[in-house]
Amino acid sequence: MKDIVIVGAGKIGSMIAEFLGGSGDYAVTVVDRSQHQLDRLETSAPLKKAALDITQGDGLHKLLAGKFAVLSAAPYYATRRIAEAAKAAGAHYLDLTEDVASTRAVKQLSSGARTAFIPQCGLAPGFITIVASDLASRFDELHDVRMRVGALPKFPSNALNYNLTWSTDGVINEYCEPCEAIVNGQLKETQPLEELEEFSLDGILYEAFNTSGGLGTLCETLAGKVRNLNYRTIRYPGHAAIMKALLNDLRLRDRRELLKDILENAVPITLQDVVIVFVTVSGMRAGQLMQETYAHKIYAASIGGRVRSAIQLTTAGGICAVLDMLSAGELPQAGLIRQEEIGLKPFLANRFGRVYAMAVPAAANAA
């Protein structure tokens, strides 16, 4: 049994603890600075709890001594601190961050590390990157890679057509920070909430727009190999216009704590959600111009006697599957491991990765 530390006792941290603690193969300790949050952990799996402010002293470093790995389910701004403690303690490190600056810090820390550093193990970046890399590998010459992901309420009922399904800090960050893309073979910085498009899937109309961080390290990996590469977040129509008014016209991008307070007190959380994964790759194969599309929907489900949202299942399933593959020796044991280096087939065959196969793939109807 391997000793694991999970930092963050929110909904994603709870789901990770449920998966790993319930497997019988991992001894789990969950860390959070809030004892109240630890007391509210939504899991029936056996585990230990540690109330600890990781920003103070070397408590996390000491806790990680002798541990197999630490998994960060903490806000993106805690990423570097956790990664530094992991390196100092000699523990494997995995996180869920979509933040570009945080990932750069993890990449720097991975240099010379005796253990594996695997950032961005969630949904996007994470699974979406694994899918895109798998599709891209089937082409002799890449032209366009389009990656789209959304975590949406099944029953939208407000002007935003949105409910809180994961980290509010994360949502705000991806709506505010610059985005990466490859345009006509050149790496570009694009603006969030821009380049709005619409498409339909299973007869439902969606919009998609630029958000930060979803490409992970794929821009770097595919540089010089692809004509166009971009990532956009999926929402129901009308969402982007309202968020642009809040962030730009009312200048709430400069008052993120106020925006967070508004959203968390006005936009309800829902467990009745759907995660959409939509990737299209085109290019040349055997002398012909070809296109392949992966389209899939994952819904909320009951796990461990509790209803778990689709974003909980997919995000936690992603990082748990990667940890499981690392533990089984299926991944390198030291240095930086990029999501695009993880095979789609073994990922989906993993006991935790199977959450991505819980629904029948949706029929693709891009428009």
PAMARNU-948837 format. One record per residue (C-alpha): residue in one letter; x, y, z. Coordinates in nm, 4 decimals. Example, Ala and Ser with C-alpha at 12.3 -4.5 7.8 and 13.67 -1.06 7.14 Angstrom:
+-----+----------+----------+----------+
: res :       px :       py :       pz :
+-----+----------+----------+----------+
:   A :   1.2300 :  -0.4500 :   0.7800 :
:   S :   1.3670 :  -0.1060 :   0.7140 :
+-----+----------+----------+----------+
This chain:
+-----+----------+----------+----------+
: res :       px :       py :       pz :
+-----+----------+----------+----------+
:   M :   0.0000 :   0.0000 :   0.0000 :
:   K :   0.1419 :   0.3367 :  -0.1042 :
:   D :   0.1113 :   0.6489 :   0.1117 :
:   I :  -0.0524 :   0.9406 :  -0.0694 :
:   V :  -0.1124 :   1.3000 :   0.0371 :
:   I :  -0.3947 :   1.5022 :  -0.1210 :
:   V :  -0.3774 :   1.8794 :  -0.0705 :
:   G :  -0.7239 :   2.0333 :  -0.0841 :
:   A :  -1.0443 :   1.9057 :   0.0770 :
:   G :  -1.2945 :   2.0526 :  -0.1671 :
:   K :  -1.5214 :   1.8601 :  -0.4007 :
:   I :  -1.2398 :   1.7437 :  -0.6268 :
:   G :  -1.0155 :   1.6521 :  -0.3332 :
:   S :  -1.3052 :   1.4555 :  -0.1814 :
:   M :  -1.3553 :   1.2625 :  -0.5044 :
:   I :  -0.9843 :   1.1827 :  -0.5328 :
:   A :  -0.9864 :   1.0585 :  -0.1734 :
:   E :  -1.2931 :   0.8434 :  -0.2426 :
:   F :  -1.1337 :   0.6843 :  -0.5485 :
:   L :  -0.7911 :   0.6209 :  -0.3990 :
:   G :  -0.8951 :   0.5424 :  -0.0416 :
:   G :  -1.1660 :   0.3075 :  -0.1616 :
:   S :  -0.9296 :   0.1156 :  -0.3906 :
:   G :  -0.7450 :  -0.0551 :  -0.1051 :
:   D :  -0.4091 :   0.0217 :  -0.2665 :
:   Y :  -0.3432 :   0.3672 :  -0.1236 :
:   A :  -0.3222 :   0.5026 :   0.2311 :
:   V :  -0.4631 :   0.8538 :   0.1962 :
:   T :  -0.3995 :   1.1679 :   0.4002 :
:   V :  -0.5996 :   1.4781 :   0.3087 :
:   V :  -0.4516 :   1.8179 :   0.3950 :
:   D :  -0.6402 :   2.1463 :   0.4153 :
:   R :  -0.5915 :   2.4620 :   0.6179 :
:   S :  -0.9599 :   2.4534 :   0.7183 :
:   Q :  -1.0631 :   2.1996 :   0.9793 :
:   H :  -1.4235 :   2.2760 :   0.8873 :
:   Q :  -1.3527 :   2.1775 :   0.5276 :
:   L :  -1.1864 :   1.8553 :   0.6438 :
:   D :  -1.4861 :   1.7731 :   0.8617 :
:   R :  -1.7125 :   1.8128 :   0.5570 :
:   L :  -1.5153 :   1.5736 :   0.3357 :
:   E :  -1.7627 :   1.3867 :   0.1181 :
:   T :  -1.6122 :   1.0407 :   0.1345 :
:   S :  -1.6728 :   0.7105 :   0.3085 :
:   A :  -1.3234 :   0.5813 :   0.2296 :
:   P :  -1.0736 :   0.5286 :   0.5133 :
:   L :  -0.8285 :   0.8186 :   0.5382 :
:   K :  -0.6366 :   1.0524 :   0.7659 :
:   K :  -0.6932 :   1.4264 :   0.7895 :
:   A :  -0.4384 :   1.6988 :   0.8638 :
:   A :  -0.5279 :   2.0632 :   0.9251 :
:   L :  -0.2256 :   2.2491 :   0.7906 :
:   D :  -0.1592 :   2.5877 :   0.6342 :
:   I :   0.0917 :   2.4953 :   0.3660 :
:   T :   0.1986 :   2.8595 :   0.3259 :
:   Q :   0.3435 :   2.8635 :   0.6762 :
:   G :   0.6747 :   2.6967 :   0.7666 :
:   D :   0.7864 :   2.3554 :   0.6435 :
:   G :   0.4917 :   2.1523 :   0.7710 :
:   L :   0.4048 :   2.0140 :   0.4284 :
:   H :   0.7657 :   1.9158 :   0.3598 :
:   K :   0.7733 :   1.7186 :   0.6859 :
:   L :   0.4366 :   1.5568 :   0.6141 :
:   L :   0.5565 :   1.4409 :   0.2712 :
:   A :   0.8659 :   1.2675 :   0.4092 :
:   G :   0.8484 :   0.9009 :   0.3111 :
:   K :   0.5293 :   0.9448 :   0.1076 :
:   F :   0.4949 :   0.7996 :  -0.2407 :
:   A :   0.3219 :   1.1029 :  -0.3944 :
:   V :   0.1393 :   1.4277 :  -0.3336 :
:   L :  -0.1640 :   1.5259 :  -0.5412 :
:   S :  -0.2587 :   1.8924 :  -0.5529 :
:   A :  -0.6302 :   1.9687 :  -0.5588 :
:   A :  -0.5578 :   2.3142 :  -0.4193 :
:   P :  -0.6115 :   2.6502 :  -0.5967 :
:   Y :  -0.3641 :   2.7238 :  -0.8741 :
:   Y :  -0.1745 :   2.9821 :  -0.6684 :
:   A :  -0.0648 :   2.7101 :  -0.4214 :
:   T :   0.0912 :   2.4991 :  -0.6977 :
:   R :   0.4520 :   2.6110 :  -0.6674 :
:   R :   0.4594 :   2.5735 :  -0.2885 :
:   I :   0.3331 :   2.2149 :  -0.3096 :
:   A :   0.5711 :   2.1242 :  -0.5922 :
:   E :   0.8673 :   2.2646 :  -0.3998 :
:   A :   0.7748 :   2.0573 :  -0.0937 :
:   A :   0.7415 :   1.7459 :  -0.3101 :
:   K :   1.0858 :   1.7909 :  -0.4593 :
:   A :   1.2432 :   1.8565 :  -0.1203 :
:   A :   1.0784 :   1.5452 :   0.0292 :
:   G :   1.1462 :   1.3188 :  -0.2698 :
:   A :   0.7774 :   1.2497 :  -0.3411 :
:   H :   0.6147 :   1.2190 :  -0.6823 :
:   Y :   0.4100 :   1.5258 :  -0.7711 :
:   L :   0.0797 :   1.5517 :  -0.9631 :
:   D :  -0.1561 :   1.8487 :  -1.0004 :
:   L :  -0.4704 :   1.9718 :  -1.1757 :
:   T :  -0.3654 :   2.3263 :  -1.2562 :
:   E :  -0.4631 :   2.5024 :  -1.5758 :
:   D :  -0.2550 :   2.8077 :  -1.4857 :
:   V :   0.0247 :   2.8707 :  -1.7360 :
:   A :   0.2650 :   3.0411 :  -1.4940 :
:   S :   0.2218 :   2.7674 :  -1.2337 :
:   T :   0.2973 :   2.4998 :  -1.4909 :
:   R :   0.6153 :   2.6788 :  -1.5941 :
:   A :   0.7261 :   2.6739 :  -1.2307 :
:   V :   0.6569 :   2.2994 :  -1.2066 :
:   K :   0.8574 :   2.2383 :  -1.5246 :
:   Q :   1.1529 :   2.4247 :  -1.3748 :
:   L :   1.1312 :   2.2261 :  -1.0510 :
:   S :   1.1187 :   1.8968 :  -1.2430 :
:   S :   1.4691 :   1.9561 :  -1.3749 :
:   G :   1.7009 :   1.7192 :  -1.1898 :
:   A :   1.4195 :   1.5765 :  -0.9780 :
:   R :   1.4547 :   1.2192 :  -0.8536 :
:   T :   1.0797 :   1.1721 :  -0.8796 :
:   A :   0.8112 :   1.2324 :  -1.1416 :
:   F :   0.6494 :   1.5735 :  -1.1871 :
:   I :   0.3191 :   1.5443 :  -1.3736 :
:   P :   0.1263 :   1.8713 :  -1.3991 :
:   Q :  -0.2192 :   1.9258 :  -1.5499 :
:   C :  -0.3707 :   1.5809 :  -1.4813 :
:   G :  -0.7352 :   1.6831 :  -1.4883 :
:   L :  -0.9856 :   1.7316 :  -1.7673 :
:   A :  -0.8471 :   2.0310 :  -1.9588 :
:   P :  -0.5574 :   2.0284 :  -1.9670 :
:   G :  -0.5263 :   1.6582 :  -1.9017 :
:   F :  -0.7609 :   1.4155 :  -2.0713 :
:   I :  -0.8293 :   1.6550 :  -2.3595 :
:   T :  -0.4542 :   1.6661 :  -2.4268 :
:   I :  -0.4268 :   1.2866 :  -2.4229 :
:   V :  -0.7123 :   1.2606 :  -2.6751 :
:   A :  -0.5698 :   1.5290 :  -2.9050 :
:   S :  -0.2250 :   1.3696 :  -2.8990 :
:   D :  -0.3703 :   1.0281 :  -2.9820 :
:   L :  -0.5673 :   1.1629 :  -3.2792 :
:   A :  -0.2707 :   1.3663 :  -3.4017 :
:   S :  -0.0452 :   1.0581 :  -3.3982 :
:   R :  -0.2621 :   0.8989 :  -3.6693 :
:   F :  -0.1679 :   1.1600 :  -3.9321 :
:   D :   0.1363 :   1.1840 :  -4.1570 :
:   E :   0.1043 :   1.5634 :  -4.1690 :
:   L :  -0.0958 :   1.7750 :  -3.9250 :
:   H :  -0.3037 :   2.0704 :  -4.0372 :
:   D :  -0.5515 :   2.1701 :  -3.7653 :
:   V :  -0.6098 :   2.0568 :  -3.4052 :
:   R :  -0.9206 :   2.1993 :  -3.2391 :
:   M :  -0.9834 :   2.1174 :  -2.8721 :
:   R :  -1.3131 :   2.2033 :  -2.6997 :
:   V :  -1.4228 :   2.1199 :  -2.3440 :
:   G :  -1.7136 :   2.2312 :  -2.1277 :
:   A :  -1.8531 :   2.1487 :  -1.7836 :
:   L :  -2.2137 :   2.2618 :  -1.8058 :
:   P :  -2.5372 :   2.2353 :  -1.6089 :
:   K :  -2.7830 :   1.9883 :  -1.7593 :
:   F :  -3.0620 :   2.2311 :  -1.6796 :
:   P :  -2.9438 :   2.5919 :  -1.7274 :
:   S :  -3.1831 :   2.8314 :  -1.5551 :
:   N :  -3.0189 :   3.1741 :  -1.5268 :
:   A :  -2.8973 :   3.4480 :  -1.7616 :
:   L :  -2.5418 :   3.3118 :  -1.7509 :
:   N :  -2.6691 :   2.9686 :  -1.8562 :
:   Y :  -2.4168 :   2.8382 :  -1.6059 :
:   N :  -2.3817 :   2.6889 :  -1.2592 :
:   L :  -2.0670 :   2.6574 :  -1.0494 :
:   T :  -1.9315 :   2.3083 :  -1.0995 :
:   W :  -1.5660 :   2.3464 :  -0.9942 :
:   S :  -1.3146 :   2.6015 :  -0.8636 :
:   T :  -1.4415 :   2.9594 :  -0.8871 :
:   D :  -1.0807 :   3.0812 :  -0.8748 :
:   G :  -1.0004 :   2.8538 :  -1.1665 :
:   V :  -1.2929 :   2.9771 :  -1.3776 :
:   I :  -1.2038 :   3.3421 :  -1.3197 :
:   N :  -0.8364 :   3.2780 :  -1.3912 :
:   E :  -0.9021 :   3.1086 :  -1.7248 :
:   Y :  -1.1380 :   3.3922 :  -1.8256 :
:   C :  -0.8764 :   3.6592 :  -1.7461 :
:   E :  -0.5320 :   3.5312 :  -1.8399 :
:   P :  -0.3807 :   3.5326 :  -2.1913 :
:   C :  -0.4238 :   3.2193 :  -2.4024 :
:   E :  -0.1826 :   3.0294 :  -2.6244 :
:   A :  -0.2475 :   2.9111 :  -2.9785 :
:   I :  -0.0607 :   2.8183 :  -3.2936 :
:   V :  -0.1903 :   3.0199 :  -3.5904 :
:   N :  -0.0543 :   2.9503 :  -3.9379 :
:   G :   0.2426 :   2.7748 :  -3.7835 :
:   Q :   0.3306 :   3.0572 :  -3.5432 :
:   L :   0.2904 :   3.0568 :  -3.1639 :
:   K :   0.0507 :   3.3368 :  -3.0725 :
:   E :  -0.0888 :   3.4897 :  -2.7554 :
:   T :  -0.4641 :   3.5349 :  -2.7838 :
:   Q :  -0.7158 :   3.7011 :  -2.5571 :
:   P :  -0.9659 :   3.5150 :  -2.3354 :
:   L :  -1.3385 :   3.5284 :  -2.4200 :
:   E :  -1.2545 :   3.6125 :  -2.7827 :
:   E :  -1.2867 :   3.4221 :  -3.1147 :
:   L :  -1.6423 :   3.3176 :  -3.0333 :
:   E :  -1.7825 :   3.0299 :  -3.2386 :
:   E :  -2.0978 :   2.8188 :  -3.2346 :
:   F :  -2.1456 :   2.4486 :  -3.3007 :
:   S :  -2.4110 :   2.1844 :  -3.2414 :
:   L :  -2.3776 :   1.8444 :  -3.0805 :
:   D :  -2.6690 :   1.6026 :  -3.0491 :
:   G :  -2.9020 :   1.8799 :  -3.1605 :
:   I :  -2.7974 :   2.1234 :  -2.8847 :
:   L :  -2.6382 :   2.4576 :  -2.9736 :
:   Y :  -2.3227 :   2.5626 :  -2.7886 :
:   E :  -2.0743 :   2.8459 :  -2.8060 :
:   A :  -1.7006 :   2.8211 :  -2.7515 :
:   F :  -1.4371 :   3.0884 :  -2.6892 :
:   N :  -1.0734 :   3.1259 :  -2.5914 :
:   T :  -0.9764 :   3.0518 :  -2.2326 :
:   S :  -0.6340 :   3.0235 :  -2.0768 :
:   G :  -0.4407 :   2.7079 :  -1.9988 :
:   G :  -0.6421 :   2.4358 :  -2.1713 :
:   L :  -0.3660 :   2.3428 :  -2.4160 :
:   G :  -0.1223 :   2.2517 :  -2.1414 :
:   T :   0.2206 :   2.1905 :  -2.2946 :
:   L :   0.0826 :   2.0908 :  -2.6356 :
:   C :   0.1841 :   2.4173 :  -2.8054 :
:   E :   0.5442 :   2.3450 :  -2.7162 :
:   T :   0.5212 :   1.9796 :  -2.8187 :
:   L :   0.3559 :   2.0449 :  -3.1568 :
:   A :   0.5523 :   2.3592 :  -3.2472 :
:   G :   0.6658 :   2.3287 :  -3.6072 :
:   K :   0.4410 :   2.0259 :  -3.6623 :
:   V :   0.0914 :   2.1758 :  -3.6911 :
:   R :  -0.0617 :   2.4634 :  -3.8879 :
:   N :  -0.3305 :   2.5622 :  -3.6369 :
:   L :  -0.3815 :   2.4530 :  -3.2748 :
:   N :  -0.6323 :   2.6076 :  -3.0363 :
:   Y :  -0.8374 :   2.5405 :  -2.7251 :
:   R :  -1.1757 :   2.6881 :  -2.6385 :
:   T :  -1.4201 :   2.6439 :  -2.3513 :
:   I :  -1.7756 :   2.5323 :  -2.4290 :
:   R :  -2.0742 :   2.7145 :  -2.2816 :
:   Y :  -2.4390 :   2.7669 :  -2.3732 :
:   P :  -2.5010 :   3.0677 :  -2.6040 :
:   G :  -2.4950 :   3.4101 :  -2.4375 :
:   H :  -2.2509 :   3.3250 :  -2.1578 :
:   A :  -1.9436 :   3.4909 :  -2.3089 :
:   A :  -2.1223 :   3.8240 :  -2.3684 :
:   I :  -2.2275 :   3.8550 :  -2.0028 :
:   M :  -1.8838 :   3.7560 :  -1.8714 :
:   K :  -1.7174 :   4.0126 :  -2.1001 :
:   A :  -1.9509 :   4.2796 :  -1.9611 :
:   L :  -1.8614 :   4.1827 :  -1.6037 :
:   L :  -1.4885 :   4.1507 :  -1.6596 :
:   N :  -1.4256 :   4.4281 :  -1.9099 :
:   D :  -1.7037 :   4.6866 :  -1.8900 :
:   L :  -1.7415 :   4.6679 :  -1.5105 :
:   R :  -1.3648 :   4.6031 :  -1.4736 :
:   L :  -1.4111 :   4.3114 :  -1.2386 :
:   R :  -1.1035 :   4.1466 :  -1.3904 :
:   D :  -0.9161 :   4.3942 :  -1.1672 :
:   R :  -1.1257 :   4.2962 :  -0.8620 :
:   R :  -1.1241 :   3.9189 :  -0.8781 :
:   E :  -1.2083 :   3.8647 :  -0.5126 :
:   L :  -1.5217 :   4.0752 :  -0.5544 :
:   L :  -1.6192 :   3.8799 :  -0.8665 :
:   K :  -1.5610 :   3.5528 :  -0.6819 :
:   D :  -1.7832 :   3.6699 :  -0.3965 :
:   I :  -2.0580 :   3.7724 :  -0.6410 :
:   L :  -2.0493 :   3.4430 :  -0.8299 :
:   E :  -2.0414 :   3.2229 :  -0.5203 :
:   N :  -2.3328 :   3.4071 :  -0.3617 :
:   A :  -2.5472 :   3.4368 :  -0.6730 :
:   V :  -2.4736 :   3.1353 :  -0.8940 :
:   P :  -2.5777 :   2.8034 :  -0.7369 :
:   I :  -2.3622 :   2.4914 :  -0.7372 :
:   T :  -2.5116 :   2.1933 :  -0.9194 :
:   L :  -2.4333 :   1.8235 :  -0.9227 :
:   Q :  -2.6562 :   1.7742 :  -1.2283 :
:   D :  -2.3972 :   1.8535 :  -1.4922 :
:   V :  -2.2509 :   1.7241 :  -1.8154 :
:   V :  -1.8899 :   1.7302 :  -1.9319 :
:   I :  -1.8362 :   1.7624 :  -2.3063 :
:   V :  -1.5090 :   1.6616 :  -2.4726 :
:   F :  -1.4867 :   1.7559 :  -2.8403 :
:   V :  -1.1620 :   1.7270 :  -3.0412 :
:   T :  -1.1207 :   1.7549 :  -3.4175 :
:   V :  -0.7934 :   1.6901 :  -3.6001 :
:   S :  -0.7337 :   1.7233 :  -3.9740 :
:   G :  -0.4323 :   1.6587 :  -4.1943 :
:   M :  -0.2807 :   1.4293 :  -4.4509 :
:   R :  -0.2819 :   1.0509 :  -4.4286 :
:   A :  -0.1619 :   0.8258 :  -4.7098 :
:   G :  -0.1821 :   1.1174 :  -4.9497 :
:   Q :  -0.5410 :   1.2112 :  -4.8630 :
:   L :  -0.6825 :   1.5041 :  -4.6645 :
:   M :  -0.8582 :   1.3435 :  -4.3655 :
:   Q :  -1.0386 :   1.4510 :  -4.0481 :
:   E :  -1.1048 :   1.2609 :  -3.7254 :
:   T :  -1.3272 :   1.3732 :  -3.4399 :
:   Y :  -1.3642 :   1.2543 :  -3.0815 :
:   A :  -1.6900 :   1.3644 :  -2.9199 :
:   H :  -1.8050 :   1.2405 :  -2.5817 :
:   K :  -2.0385 :   1.3390 :  -2.2991 :
:   I :  -2.0002 :   1.2304 :  -1.9370 :
:   Y :  -2.2783 :   1.2769 :  -1.6822 :
:   A :  -2.3068 :   1.2848 :  -1.3046 :
:   A :  -2.3297 :   0.9436 :  -1.1355 :
:   S :  -2.3637 :   0.7844 :  -0.7916 :
:   I :  -2.0263 :   0.6748 :  -0.6503 :
:   G :  -1.9716 :   0.5616 :  -0.2920 :
:   G :  -2.3357 :   0.6205 :  -0.2072 :
:   R :  -2.3274 :   0.9872 :  -0.3140 :
:   V :  -2.4188 :   1.1654 :  -0.6340 :
:   R :  -2.0975 :   1.2952 :  -0.7879 :
:   S :  -2.0917 :   1.5621 :  -1.0538 :
:   A :  -1.9442 :   1.4912 :  -1.3943 :
:   I :  -1.6668 :   1.7442 :  -1.3349 :
:   Q :  -1.5781 :   1.5714 :  -1.0071 :
:   L :  -1.5644 :   1.2317 :  -1.1752 :
:   T :  -1.3638 :   1.3399 :  -1.4770 :
:   T :  -1.1164 :   1.5636 :  -1.2951 :
:   A :  -1.0509 :   1.3190 :  -1.0118 :
:   G :  -1.0581 :   1.0212 :  -1.2481 :
:   G :  -0.7873 :   1.1817 :  -1.4583 :
:   I :  -0.5353 :   1.2430 :  -1.1817 :
:   C :  -0.6094 :   0.9075 :  -1.0148 :
:   A :  -0.5569 :   0.7193 :  -1.3414 :
:   V :  -0.2220 :   0.8897 :  -1.3981 :
:   L :  -0.1160 :   0.8129 :  -1.0404 :
:   D :  -0.2197 :   0.4495 :  -1.0877 :
:   M :  -0.0176 :   0.4252 :  -1.4095 :
:   L :   0.2817 :   0.5829 :  -1.2353 :
:   S :   0.2477 :   0.3413 :  -0.9427 :
:   A :   0.2332 :   0.0431 :  -1.1813 :
:   G :   0.5528 :   0.1496 :  -1.3568 :
:   E :   0.3702 :   0.2376 :  -1.6797 :
:   L :   0.5141 :   0.5920 :  -1.6763 :
:   P :   0.8686 :   0.7260 :  -1.6235 :
:   Q :   0.9610 :   0.7525 :  -1.2582 :
:   A :   1.1553 :   1.0805 :  -1.2697 :
:   G :   1.1458 :   1.4204 :  -1.4369 :
:   L :   0.8698 :   1.6023 :  -1.6202 :
:   I :   0.5910 :   1.3929 :  -1.7734 :
:   R :   0.3640 :   1.5737 :  -2.0168 :
:   Q :   0.0015 :   1.4721 :  -2.0645 :
:   E :   0.0613 :   1.4115 :  -2.4351 :
:   E :   0.3118 :   1.1403 :  -2.3400 :
:   I :   0.0334 :   0.9334 :  -2.1807 :
:   G :  -0.1368 :   0.6806 :  -2.4089 :
:   L :  -0.5133 :   0.7091 :  -2.4549 :
:   K :  -0.5744 :   0.3339 :  -2.4685 :
:   P :  -0.3991 :   0.2464 :  -2.1384 :
:   F :  -0.5546 :   0.5531 :  -1.9762 :
:   L :  -0.9086 :   0.4442 :  -2.0676 :
:   A :  -0.8290 :   0.0864 :  -1.9606 :
:   N :  -0.7287 :   0.2054 :  -1.6141 :
:   R :  -0.9838 :   0.1503 :  -1.3356 :
:   F :  -1.0056 :   0.5261 :  -1.2704 :
:   G :  -0.9733 :   0.6371 :  -1.6319 :
:   R :  -1.2845 :   0.4356 :  -1.7135 :
:   V :  -1.5029 :   0.7202 :  -1.5867 :
:   Y :  -1.4457 :   0.8740 :  -1.9293 :
:   A :  -1.6187 :   0.5766 :  -2.0900 :
:   M :  -1.9279 :   0.5875 :  -1.8660 :
:   A :  -2.1532 :   0.7182 :  -2.1441 :
:   V :  -2.1974 :   0.6288 :  -2.5094 :
:   P :  -1.9882 :   0.8651 :  -2.7277 :
:   A :  -2.2015 :   1.1446 :  -2.8695 :
:   A :  -2.2561 :   1.1686 :  -3.2432 :
:   A :  -2.0385 :   1.4491 :  -3.3787 :
:   N :  -2.2223 :   1.7166 :  -3.5741 :
:   A :  -1.9940 :   2.0162 :  -3.5920 :
:   A :  -2.1447 :   2.3186 :  -3.7600 :
+-----+----------+----------+----------+
